[in-house]
């Protein structure tokens, strides 16, 4: 609001004792452009109901247009048919349009095809320029980095980052597959067990060969480099910690995890803060150097005569021949989702502010200006 120079509209949102959501618009919105900014909290279903009721309240109050500003679109992972499930993101899109939404501003949809679920204009903004700027300004030796995709599914995003930074790319292949990477689009719905009564004897349908998880491999060189894992959502961090452990074994000495949406659900902050990756320190500090030199030169390991130690050539050669790394893990996310509590629990979580692009999108839509400036140099794979 400070960037736009306007005040927040007056609205009262509360829950009845029976947990029903009630919304009261406390000023006139007749004939106005209404921008409803809704970030997703832990109670995602209550947040969605607040948004739908508020949109419908503005519609019945004769607002000229109702633009939803939803930096993280909820249920975006449920955008594919999974056996006998449903495409929940399409259901949510239909509910928003039916409630009266006339335009949607969001950021980094999990799948760009989600825009097709709406029958209203959708502006899917990108956070990658802000993350790229963070890499260039906050990682001094980023030229020695490699962009990593923790699964083949995120290779396109990693390739986009690598090409813009002129860096190499690595892909981790062979981790345990989750539902996001399986081809469960409904064609596997029938039972795999053949039924004699259901299948005609003369009809032989070939059975799909089951998948077999290959050994974990890293395609690309990460030895002695900074590994930057990029993705769109960080929710359950187990897969990221497993990827970081794999990269550590391949020789990466510093690991960054960068994503647009930091859901960081459940025990994610604690797992990041207390993970074994952060506790494994093979040293490279001055203290370790002194201990190594003392060990080789025959000096005692006490600290009373540190200033009298003699650095012998064989000690220096011994130290220089060692490959020692101090492995550090840092998580960088944008503020599309509030995560102040998680940052208090884990100082390794860093935030990149993207409010600038959202405020500029609001200004351009209100003034009827083109949005192409916000999408310059963005390709189909971004």
C-alpha positions as CSV (number, residue, x, y, z in Angstrom):
1,X,0.0,0.0,0.0
2,X,2.9,2.4,0.7
3,X,4.2,1.8,-2.8
4,X,0.8,2.7,-4.3
5,X,0.1,5.6,-2.0
6,X,-3.4,4.4,-1.1
7,X,-5.0,3.3,2.1
8,X,-6.4,-0.1,2.9
9,X,-10.1,-0.5,2.4
10,X,-12.3,-1.0,5.4
11,X,-13.6,-4.5,5.9
12,X,-14.5,-6.6,8.8
13,X,-13.9,-10.4,8.7
14,X,-14.6,-12.6,11.6
15,X,-15.9,-16.1,12.4
16,X,-19.1,-16.9,14.2
17,X,-19.1,-19.2,17.2
18,X,-20.2,-22.0,14.9
19,X,-17.0,-21.3,12.7
20,X,-18.9,-19.7,9.9
21,X,-17.1,-16.8,8.2
22,X,-18.8,-13.4,8.1
23,X,-17.6,-10.5,6.0
24,X,-18.8,-6.9,6.2
25,X,-17.7,-4.3,3.6
26,X,-17.6,-1.0,5.6
27,X,-17.3,1.5,2.8
28,X,-18.9,2.0,-0.6
29,X,-17.3,0.0,-3.5
30,X,-20.0,0.9,-6.1
31,X,-18.4,1.6,-9.5
32,X,-14.8,1.1,-8.2
33,X,-12.0,-1.3,-9.0
34,X,-11.6,-3.5,-6.0
35,X,-8.3,-5.3,-5.5
36,X,-8.5,-8.1,-2.9
37,X,-5.1,-9.2,-1.6
38,X,-5.3,-12.6,0.0
39,X,-2.3,-14.5,1.2
40,X,-2.7,-18.1,2.2
41,X,-2.4,-18.9,5.9
42,X,-2.0,-22.3,7.6
43,X,-5.8,-22.6,7.7
44,X,-6.1,-22.7,3.9
45,X,-9.8,-23.6,3.7
46,X,-10.8,-20.8,5.9
47,X,-8.7,-18.4,3.9
48,X,-10.4,-19.6,0.7
49,X,-13.9,-19.0,2.1
50,X,-12.9,-15.5,3.3
51,X,-11.8,-14.7,-0.2
52,X,-14.9,-16.1,-1.9
53,X,-17.3,-14.4,0.5
54,X,-15.5,-11.1,0.1
55,X,-15.5,-11.3,-3.7
56,X,-19.2,-12.1,-3.7
57,X,-19.9,-9.2,-1.2
58,X,-18.1,-6.8,-3.6
59,X,-20.1,-8.2,-6.5
60,X,-23.4,-7.7,-4.8
61,X,-22.3,-4.2,-3.8
62,X,-22.0,-3.3,-7.5
63,X,-18.2,-3.0,-7.8
64,X,-17.0,-2.2,-11.3
65,X,-14.3,-4.9,-11.3
66,X,-12.9,-7.3,-8.7
67,X,-9.3,-8.3,-9.0
68,X,-7.9,-11.0,-6.8
69,X,-4.2,-10.7,-5.9
70,X,-3.3,-14.2,-4.7
71,X,0.5,-14.5,-4.7
72,X,0.3,-18.3,-4.0
73,X,-2.6,-20.1,-5.6
74,X,-3.8,-22.7,-3.1
75,X,-4.4,-26.3,-4.2
76,X,-2.1,-25.7,-7.2
77,X,-0.4,-29.1,-6.7
78,X,-3.8,-30.8,-7.2
79,X,-3.9,-29.8,-10.9
80,X,-3.8,-33.3,-12.4
81,X,-6.2,-36.2,-12.3
82,X,-4.9,-38.8,-9.8
83,X,-6.7,-42.1,-10.3
84,X,-10.2,-41.6,-8.7
85,X,-9.4,-38.2,-7.3
86,X,-10.3,-34.8,-8.8
87,X,-8.6,-31.7,-10.2
88,X,-9.2,-29.5,-7.2
89,X,-7.4,-26.4,-8.7
90,X,-10.0,-26.4,-11.5
91,X,-12.8,-26.6,-8.9
92,X,-11.3,-23.7,-7.0
93,X,-10.9,-21.6,-10.2
94,X,-14.6,-22.2,-11.1
95,X,-15.6,-21.2,-7.6
96,X,-13.6,-17.9,-7.8
97,X,-15.1,-17.1,-11.2
98,X,-18.6,-17.9,-10.1
99,X,-18.2,-15.7,-7.0
100,X,-17.5,-12.7,-9.2
101,X,-13.8,-12.5,-9.7
102,X,-13.0,-10.6,-12.9
103,X,-9.2,-10.8,-13.0
104,X,-6.5,-12.7,-11.1
105,X,-2.9,-11.7,-10.3
106,X,-0.8,-14.6,-9.0
107,X,2.8,-15.7,-9.1
108,X,4.6,-18.8,-10.3
109,X,1.8,-21.2,-10.7
110,X,2.8,-24.8,-10.0
111,X,1.8,-25.6,-13.5
112,X,1.2,-22.8,-16.1
113,X,-1.7,-24.8,-17.5
114,X,-3.7,-23.8,-14.4
115,X,-4.4,-20.5,-16.2
116,X,-6.7,-22.5,-18.6
117,X,-9.0,-23.4,-15.7
118,X,-10.2,-19.8,-15.5
119,X,-12.5,-18.0,-17.9
120,X,-11.1,-14.6,-16.8
121,X,-7.7,-12.9,-17.4
122,X,-4.9,-14.4,-15.4
123,X,-1.5,-12.7,-14.9
124,X,1.0,-15.3,-13.8
125,X,3.9,-13.1,-12.6
126,X,7.5,-14.5,-12.1
127,X,9.7,-14.2,-9.1
128,X,12.8,-15.5,-10.9
129,X,14.2,-11.9,-11.5
130,X,14.3,-11.3,-7.8
131,X,15.9,-14.6,-7.0
132,X,18.5,-14.1,-9.7
133,X,19.3,-10.7,-8.3
134,X,19.7,-12.2,-4.9
135,X,22.2,-14.8,-6.2
136,X,24.2,-12.0,-7.9
137,X,24.2,-9.7,-5.0
138,X,24.3,-11.9,-1.9
139,X,26.5,-14.8,-3.1
140,X,29.9,-13.2,-3.7
141,X,31.4,-16.3,-5.4
142,X,28.3,-17.3,-7.3
143,X,30.5,-17.7,-10.5
144,X,31.7,-20.9,-8.9
145,X,28.1,-22.2,-8.5
146,X,26.0,-24.7,-10.3
147,X,22.3,-24.7,-10.6
148,X,20.7,-28.0,-9.4
149,X,17.3,-29.6,-10.2
150,X,16.4,-32.0,-7.4
151,X,14.4,-34.0,-9.9
152,X,14.1,-34.2,-13.7
153,X,10.7,-32.5,-13.3
154,X,12.3,-29.3,-12.3
155,X,15.1,-29.4,-14.9
156,X,13.5,-26.7,-17.0
157,X,13.4,-24.2,-14.2
158,X,17.0,-25.0,-13.4
159,X,18.0,-24.6,-17.0
160,X,16.3,-21.2,-17.1
161,X,18.3,-20.0,-14.1
162,X,21.6,-21.5,-15.4
163,X,21.3,-19.8,-18.8
164,X,20.6,-16.4,-17.3
165,X,23.5,-16.7,-14.9
166,X,25.8,-18.3,-17.4
167,X,26.4,-21.2,-15.0
168,X,26.4,-25.0,-15.3
169,X,23.5,-27.3,-14.5
170,X,23.2,-30.5,-12.5
171,X,20.2,-32.8,-12.2
172,X,19.6,-35.3,-9.4
173,X,18.0,-38.5,-10.8
174,X,16.8,-41.6,-9.0
175,X,15.3,-40.3,-5.8
176,X,12.1,-41.9,-4.5
177,X,9.3,-40.8,-6.8
178,X,6.4,-39.0,-5.3
179,X,2.9,-38.5,-6.7
180,X,4.0,-35.3,-8.5
181,X,6.3,-37.2,-10.8
182,X,4.2,-40.2,-11.4
183,X,2.1,-40.3,-14.6
184,X,-1.2,-40.9,-12.7
185,X,-3.5,-39.0,-14.9
186,X,-6.4,-41.4,-14.7
187,X,-5.2,-44.1,-17.2
188,X,-4.0,-46.3,-14.3
189,X,-7.4,-46.2,-12.6
190,X,-8.6,-49.7,-13.6
191,X,-7.2,-52.5,-11.4
192,X,-4.0,-54.0,-12.6
193,X,-5.2,-57.6,-11.7
194,X,-6.7,-59.3,-14.7
195,X,-10.2,-60.6,-14.2
196,X,-11.2,-63.6,-16.3
197,X,-14.8,-62.7,-16.3
198,X,-14.2,-59.0,-17.4
199,X,-11.7,-59.6,-20.2
200,X,-12.6,-61.6,-23.3
201,X,-10.2,-64.6,-23.8
202,X,-9.3,-63.4,-27.3
203,X,-8.4,-59.9,-26.1
204,X,-4.9,-59.6,-24.8
205,X,-4.1,-56.1,-23.4
206,X,-0.4,-55.5,-22.9
207,X,0.4,-54.7,-19.3
208,X,2.5,-51.6,-18.6
209,X,6.0,-52.5,-17.2
210,X,6.2,-51.3,-13.6
211,X,8.7,-48.6,-12.8
212,X,11.9,-49.4,-11.0
213,X,13.8,-46.7,-9.1
214,X,17.3,-46.4,-10.4
215,X,20.3,-45.7,-8.1
216,X,20.6,-42.0,-7.1
217,X,22.9,-40.2,-9.5
218,X,23.9,-36.6,-10.1
219,X,24.1,-35.7,-13.7
220,X,26.7,-32.9,-13.7
221,X,29.8,-31.8,-11.7
222,X,29.2,-30.3,-8.3
223,X,32.5,-31.1,-6.7
224,X,34.1,-28.1,-5.0
225,X,31.2,-25.8,-6.1
226,X,28.3,-24.0,-4.6
227,X,25.1,-25.9,-5.3
228,X,21.9,-23.8,-5.8
229,X,18.8,-26.0,-5.8
230,X,15.8,-24.2,-7.4
231,X,12.2,-25.0,-7.3
232,X,8.8,-23.3,-7.1
233,X,7.5,-24.6,-3.7
234,X,9.2,-25.6,-0.5
235,X,6.7,-27.4,1.7
236,X,7.9,-30.8,3.0
237,X,11.7,-30.3,3.2
238,X,12.6,-34.0,3.3
239,X,13.3,-34.2,-0.4
240,X,15.4,-31.0,-0.3
241,X,17.5,-32.3,2.7
242,X,18.0,-35.6,0.9
243,X,19.1,-33.8,-2.2
244,X,21.5,-31.6,-0.1
245,X,22.9,-34.8,1.4
246,X,23.5,-36.2,-2.0
247,X,25.2,-33.0,-3.2
248,X,27.4,-33.0,-0.1
249,X,28.5,-36.6,-0.9
250,X,29.4,-35.4,-4.4
251,X,31.6,-32.6,-3.0
252,X,29.5,-29.4,-2.9
253,X,30.7,-27.2,-0.1
254,X,27.8,-24.8,0.2
255,X,24.1,-25.4,-0.6
256,X,21.4,-22.9,-1.2
257,X,17.7,-23.9,-1.6
258,X,15.8,-21.2,-3.5
259,X,12.0,-21.2,-4.2
260,X,9.2,-18.8,-4.8
261,X,6.7,-20.1,-2.3
262,X,7.9,-21.0,1.2
263,X,5.1,-23.0,2.7
264,X,7.5,-24.6,5.2
265,X,4.7,-26.8,6.7
266,X,4.9,-28.9,9.8
267,X,8.4,-29.3,11.2
268,X,10.2,-27.9,8.2
269,X,12.0,-25.0,10.1
270,X,13.2,-27.4,12.8
271,X,14.4,-30.0,10.2
272,X,16.3,-27.3,8.4
273,X,17.8,-25.9,11.6
274,X,18.6,-29.3,13.2
275,X,19.5,-31.3,10.1
276,X,22.6,-33.4,10.1
277,X,23.8,-31.5,7.1
278,X,24.4,-28.4,9.1
279,X,26.1,-30.3,11.9
280,X,28.7,-32.1,9.7
281,X,31.6,-29.7,9.7
282,X,34.8,-31.0,8.2
283,X,36.4,-27.6,9.0
284,X,38.3,-25.0,7.1
285,X,38.5,-22.5,9.9
286,X,41.7,-21.0,11.3
287,X,41.3,-23.2,14.4
288,X,41.3,-26.4,12.4
289,X,44.3,-25.1,10.4
290,X,46.2,-24.5,13.6
291,X,45.4,-27.9,14.9
292,X,46.5,-29.6,11.7
293,X,49.7,-27.6,11.6
294,X,50.4,-28.5,15.3
295,X,49.7,-32.2,14.6
296,X,52.1,-32.4,11.7
297,X,54.9,-30.2,13.2
298,X,54.8,-32.0,16.5
299,X,53.7,-29.1,18.6
300,X,51.3,-29.7,21.6
301,X,47.6,-29.2,21.0
302,X,47.2,-26.8,23.9
303,X,46.5,-23.2,23.3
304,X,49.1,-21.7,25.7
305,X,51.9,-21.5,23.1
306,X,49.9,-20.9,19.9
307,X,51.9,-17.8,19.0
308,X,55.2,-19.8,19.2
309,X,54.1,-22.5,16.7
310,X,56.4,-22.9,13.8
311,X,54.7,-23.5,10.4
312,X,56.9,-26.0,8.7
313,X,56.7,-26.6,4.9
314,X,55.6,-30.2,5.3
315,X,52.7,-29.0,7.4
316,X,51.6,-26.5,4.8
317,X,51.8,-29.1,2.1
318,X,49.8,-31.5,4.3
319,X,47.1,-28.9,4.9
320,X,46.9,-27.8,1.3
321,X,46.6,-31.4,0.1
322,X,43.4,-31.9,2.2
323,X,40.0,-31.4,0.7
324,X,38.0,-29.9,3.6
325,X,34.7,-28.2,3.3
326,X,32.4,-26.5,5.8
327,X,29.0,-27.4,4.5
328,X,26.3,-24.8,5.0
329,X,22.6,-24.9,4.0
330,X,20.6,-21.8,3.4
331,X,16.9,-21.5,2.3
332,X,15.9,-18.5,0.3
333,X,12.2,-17.9,-0.4
334,X,10.0,-14.9,-1.4
335,X,7.3,-13.4,0.8
336,X,4.3,-14.7,-1.2
337,X,3.4,-16.5,1.9
338,X,3.9,-15.1,5.5
339,X,6.6,-17.1,7.2
340,X,7.8,-14.8,10.0
341,X,7.2,-17.5,12.7
342,X,9.3,-20.0,10.7
343,X,12.1,-17.4,10.4
344,X,12.2,-17.0,14.2
345,X,12.5,-20.8,14.5
346,X,15.2,-21.1,11.8
347,X,17.6,-18.2,11.1
348,X,18.8,-20.0,8.0
349,X,15.6,-18.9,6.2
350,X,16.1,-15.7,4.1
351,X,13.3,-13.7,2.5
352,X,13.3,-11.9,-0.9
353,X,10.7,-9.1,-1.2
354,X,8.5,-9.3,-4.3
355,X,6.0,-6.6,-3.3
356,X,7.4,-4.3,-6.0
357,X,6.1,-6.3,-8.9
358,X,2.7,-6.9,-7.3
359,X,2.2,-3.2,-6.7
360,X,3.2,-2.4,-10.2
361,X,0.8,-4.9,-11.6
362,X,-2.0,-3.4,-9.5
363,X,-1.2,0.1,-10.8
364,X,-1.0,-0.9,-14.4
365,X,-4.3,-2.8,-14.3
366,X,-6.1,0.1,-12.6
367,X,-4.7,2.6,-15.1
368,X,-5.4,0.3,-18.1
369,X,-1.7,0.0,-19.0
370,X,0.0,-2.9,-20.7
371,X,1.4,-5.7,-18.6
372,X,4.0,-6.7,-21.1
373,X,6.7,-4.8,-19.3
374,X,6.4,-7.2,-16.3
375,X,6.9,-10.2,-18.6
376,X,9.9,-9.0,-20.7
377,X,12.5,-11.7,-21.5
378,X,10.2,-14.4,-20.1
379,X,10.0,-17.5,-22.3
380,X,7.6,-20.4,-22.4
381,X,9.8,-22.5,-20.1
382,X,10.2,-19.8,-17.4
